[in-house]
Amino acid sequence: MFLPLRDDNPLHRIGFQFVTVALIAACTIVWVVQWLGGDQFDAELVFRLGMIPVTVLGELRREPDMVTVTPWLTIVTSMFLHGGFMHLFGNMLYLWIFGDNVEDAMGHWRFAIFYLICGAVAGLAHAAVEPASQVPTIGASGAVSGVLGAYFMLHPKRGVWILVFFMPIRFPAWGVLGLWIGYQVFNALVAGPAGGGVAWYAHIGGFAAGALLVVPLRKRGVPLFDRGYVRSRRRTAYRPPPEAETPGAGPWEEPPADQTVDPAADGDAPWQEPPRSRPNGGDPQDHRTGPWGRRPRRPWSRRD
């Protein structure tokens, strides 16, 4: 529907998102193995490790030679399988953009547990609405939906850049993720639980699980809904006027330390002109000085 590019939300509590990168690497390696093995190998791997609702709920048993892991464990193994490159790319892109901040709010180990729980809840949500389905369900979409739900609770005010008609536009996270979950609900109601080959209710269940689990799993002191966050506005760099580029030239700047004004000096500072009434800088307390300097002494004048 739209392609997210990045978010304006740096890390604050961890140095690097190790779990997020490890999950992306694991899903990518598994997909490369699927691709290199060929179509037949890929189909058999999906059937063995994909989550089949009817077997998970115990309504049908698989053939013994096709059982690799127990049916309940396929809820986890199915998260690392994907049906094609675009399926993998879409999930990993969302995980890369939004997963690091959720990991930052929880810590590495809590985030890993959170991711697996969200994926399991998403798989069970799909099995609940499609209990008789014998089609394997694969993909990390449910777990990634849980990451989106947690991000929605943690950082709804942060900016997310998305590509709309080849033009990057910044939207608040609540608008982007709200539109995303609204799209999932709309398709689930219109197209059905698995309309178009997509497990819509798995996305909805994962999103709801993430929004709820982030409350107890976040670190102490991590606020919800971006409380206390104020978006910084873009400002132009300040450039002082030309007359204020030298120290002490502007009225808002103090004069240099070596040019401090002496209140006792009257016209003696190098940057001050002598008063007009005393062009020679005479002392107003000395009545022997006039406006043109020292008054000449006459022989008959009285000494004072």
C-alpha positions in Angstrom: 0.0 0.0 0.0 2.9 2.4 0.9 6.6 1.9 1.4 8.1 3.2 4.6 11.7 4.5 4.3 12.8 5.5 7.8 11.7 7.0 11.1 13.0 10.0 13.1 13.6 8.1 16.3 17.2 7.5 17.4 18.1 4.9 20.0 18.5 6.0 23.6 19.1 3.0 25.8 21.0 0.4 23.8 24.0 0.8 21.6 22.8 -1.4 18.7 19.7 -3.4 17.8 21.4 -6.9 17.9 18.2 -8.9 18.1 16.5 -7.1 15.2 19.5 -7.6 13.0 19.8 -11.3 14.0 16.2 -11.9 13.1 16.6 -10.2 9.8 19.7 -12.2 9.1 18.0 -15.5 10.1 15.0 -15.0 7.9 17.2 -14.0 5.0 19.4 -17.0 5.3 16.4 -19.4 5.5 15.0 -17.7 2.4 18.3 -18.2 0.5 18.2 -21.9 1.4 14.6 -22.1 0.1 15.6 -20.4 -3.1 18.7 -22.4 -3.7 17.0 -25.7 -3.0 14.5 -25.3 -5.9 10.8 -25.5 -6.1 10.3 -29.0 -4.9 12.6 -28.6 -1.9 10.9 -25.3 -1.1 7.4 -26.8 -1.2 8.5 -29.8 1.0 10.1 -27.4 3.5 7.1 -25.3 3.7 4.8 -28.3 4.3 7.1 -29.7 7.0 7.8 -26.4 8.9 4.8 -24.3 8.0 2.0 -23.9 10.4 -1.1 -25.9 9.3 -4.1 -24.8 11.5 -5.9 -28.2 11.3 -2.8 -30.0 12.6 -2.0 -27.5 15.3 -5.5 -27.8 16.7 -5.3 -31.6 16.6 -8.1 -32.2 14.1 -5.8 -33.9 11.6 -2.5 -35.7 11.9 0.3 -35.5 9.4 1.9 -38.5 7.8 4.7 -39.8 10.0 7.3 -39.4 7.2 6.3 -35.7 6.8 6.7 -34.8 10.4 9.9 -32.9 11.2 8.8 -31.0 14.3 5.8 -31.2 16.5 2.7 -29.3 15.2 2.9 -26.7 18.0 6.5 -26.0 17.2 5.6 -25.1 13.7 4.1 -21.9 15.0 7.7 -20.8 15.6 9.4 -22.3 12.6 6.9 -20.8 10.2 8.0 -17.3 11.2 11.3 -17.8 9.4 9.9 -19.1 6.1 8.7 -16.8 3.3 6.9 -17.3 0.1 9.1 -15.1 -2.1 11.5 -12.2 -2.2 8.9 -9.5 -1.9 7.3 -11.3 1.0 10.6 -11.3 2.7 11.5 -7.8 1.7 8.3 -6.3 3.0 8.5 -8.0 6.4 12.2 -7.2 7.0 11.8 -3.6 5.9 9.1 -3.0 8.5 11.1 -4.9 11.1 14.2 -2.9 10.4 12.5 0.5 10.6 10.3 -0.1 13.7 12.0 -3.0 15.5 15.1 -1.1 16.8 13.1 1.3 18.9 10.9 -1.4 20.4 14.1 -3.3 21.2 15.5 -0.1 22.7 12.4 0.2 25.0 12.5 -3.5 26.1 16.1 -4.6 26.0 17.6 -7.4 23.9 16.3 -10.5 25.7 12.8 -9.2 26.4 12.4 -8.1 22.8 13.4 -11.6 21.5 10.8 -13.2 23.8 8.2 -10.5 22.8 8.8 -11.2 19.1 8.2 -14.9 19.4 5.1 -14.5 21.6 3.6 -12.0 19.1 4.3 -14.5 16.3 2.7 -17.3 18.2 -0.4 -15.3 19.1 -0.7 -14.2 15.4 -0.6 -17.9 14.3 -3.2 -18.9 16.8 -5.4 -16.1 15.8 -5.3 -17.3 12.2 -6.0 -20.9 13.3 -8.9 -19.7 15.4 -10.7 -18.2 12.4 -9.6 -20.9 10.0 -9.6 -24.1 12.1 -10.2 -26.5 9.2 -7.5 -25.0 6.9 -4.9 -27.4 5.6 -2.8 -24.7 3.9 0.5 -24.0 5.5 0.9 -20.5 6.9 4.4 -19.0 6.7 6.0 -15.6 7.2 7.1 -13.2 9.9 4.1 -10.9 9.3 2.4 -11.8 12.5 5.5 -11.2 14.7 6.3 -8.0 12.8 2.7 -6.8 13.3 3.3 -7.2 17.0 6.4 -4.9 16.6 4.1 -2.3 14.9 1.6 -2.5 17.7 4.3 -1.9 20.3 5.7 1.0 18.3 2.2 2.5 18.1 2.0 2.5 21.9 5.5 3.8 22.4 6.1 6.4 19.8 2.9 7.6 18.1 4.2 11.2 17.7 7.4 10.3 15.9 7.9 11.0 12.3 7.9 8.3 9.7 9.0 8.9 6.1 7.0 7.0 3.5 7.3 6.9 -0.3 4.1 8.1 -1.9 4.2 8.3 -5.7 8.0 8.3 -5.7 7.9 11.3 -3.3 9.1 10.9 0.4 6.6 12.4 2.8 6.8 12.6 6.6 3.8 11.5 8.6 3.3 10.9 12.3 3.6 7.3 13.3 0.1 7.1 14.6 -1.2 8.0 11.1 1.0 5.5 9.3 0.4 2.6 11.7 -3.3 3.5 12.1 -3.8 3.4 8.4 -1.9 0.1 8.2 -4.0 -1.7 10.8 -7.1 -0.2 9.3 -6.2 -1.7 6.0 -5.8 -5.1 7.6 -9.2 -4.9 9.3 -10.9 -3.8 6.1 -9.5 -6.7 4.1 -10.3 -9.2 6.8 -13.9 -8.1 6.7 -14.2 -7.8 2.9 -11.9 -10.5 1.5 -12.3 -13.0 4.3 -9.8 -14.6 6.8 -7.4 -15.7 4.1 -8.5 -13.7 1.1 -5.9 -13.1 -1.5 -3.6 -15.7 0.2 -2.9 -13.4 3.2 -3.7 -14.3 6.8 -5.3 -11.0 7.7 -6.4 -12.1 11.2 -2.8 -13.1 11.9 -1.8 -9.5 11.3 -4.6 -8.2 13.5 -3.9 -10.6 16.3 -0.1 -9.9 16.2 -0.8 -6.1 16.3 -3.1 -6.4 19.3 -0.7 -8.7 21.1 2.2 -6.3 20.6 0.1 -3.3 21.8 -0.7 -5.2 25.0 2.6 -6.9 25.8 4.7 -3.7 25.4 3.1 -2.4 28.6 4.6 -5.0 31.0 7.7 -5.8 29.0 9.1 -2.3 28.6 11.9 -1.1 30.8 11.1 0.8 33.9 10.8 4.5 33.2 10.0 4.1 29.5 6.9 6.2 28.8 4.0 5.3 26.6 2.5 7.5 23.9 5.6 9.6 23.7 4.9 11.4 26.9 7.3 14.3 27.3 8.3 14.3 23.7 8.4 17.6 21.9 9.2 17.7 18.2 12.1 19.9 17.4 11.4 22.4 14.6 13.8 23.0 11.8 15.5 26.4 12.3 17.9 28.4 10.2 21.4 29.0 11.5 21.8 32.3 13.3 24.2 34.8 11.7 25.0 38.0 13.6 24.7 41.3 11.9 28.0 42.7 10.4 28.4 45.3 13.1 28.3 42.6 15.8 30.9 40.3 14.4 33.7 41.8 16.6 33.6 41.3 20.3 31.9 44.0 22.3 30.4 45.7 19.2 26.7 44.9 19.9 24.6 46.1 22.8 23.9 42.4 23.8 27.6 41.6 24.2 29.8 42.6 27.0 33.0 44.5 26.2 36.3 42.5 26.3 37.9 42.1 29.7 40.8 44.3 28.8 38.5 47.1 27.8 36.2 47.3 30.8 34.7 50.7 31.3 36.0 52.6 34.3 33.3 54.8 35.7 35.9 57.1 37.2 37.4 57.8 33.8 35.7 60.5 31.7 36.8 60.4 28.1 39.9 58.3 28.8 38.8 55.0 27.2 40.1 54.5 23.7 36.6 53.7 22.3 35.0 56.8 23.8 35.2 60.3 22.5 35.9 63.1 25.0 32.9 65.2 26.0 32.1 68.0 23.6 32.3 70.5 26.5 35.8 69.4 27.3 37.6 68.6 24.1 41.0 68.2 25.9 39.5 65.9 28.4 39.7 68.3 31.4 38.4 67.4 34.8 35.0 69.0 35.5 36.0 69.2 39.2 39.0 71.4 38.4 37.8 74.9 38.1 41.1 76.0 36.6 40.2 74.3 33.4 37.8 75.6 30.8 36.3 74.4 27.7 39.7 75.0 25.8 42.0 73.5 28.4 43.8 74.9 31.4 43.2 78.5 32.1 46.3 80.8 32.0 47.5 82.1 35.4 47.8 85.8 35.6 50.3 87.4 38.0 47.6 89.4 39.8 45.3 86.4 40.1 44.7 84.9 43.5 46.4 81.6 44.2 44.0 78.9 45.1 
